[in-house]
């Protein structure tokens, strides 16, 4: 069995794992001083998992954006060629999907078991972790989404890039999300999580502490 049991993983551990990859990238290619975080390079050279473009059938009647195929001798991240138009129309969704699948690789694969040589009578089975357009399902999917947010929008880089900008204007926020290479919904969720900006009804933007003067709710609990 090459998948770890489904379990609770603290947000701090997920964030730390993303930070390690960013630091490893920095040691090899130079510190990331401005967005975007080069997720494809991180996957290729820091994690060593190939990215493959293939057609992927629906799963239980739901379309699949991508999947992590855990197999010997080499796991792969598959991007669904059937959904290339979706990625084109939703700027940032491909990068987030790649980071999501990388999160599965980092946190949900038993790498020791994957590297263990099979006995001749052992049955070889590929394990698959998929991302769908509604991928907030179960602990593993939640954790992979968290990892993607931490990898693509690390706190220090978000705060540094946002310094001296008017964050209460949608034009500024759309420009920032474009720089980070993520969707506007992912970026706004991260801004709220970092207690920087929140969207009120009517798409009115306010500073987080003006909307929550004395509370600190978890967005992912």
Helices and strands as residue ranges (DSSP letters): H 11-29, H 39-41, I 42-47, E 50-54, E 66-70, E 76-80, G 81-83, H 84-89, H 93-108, H 111-115, E 127-131, H 138-152, H 155-162, H 170-180, H 184-193, E 197-200, G 201-203, E 204-207, H 208-211
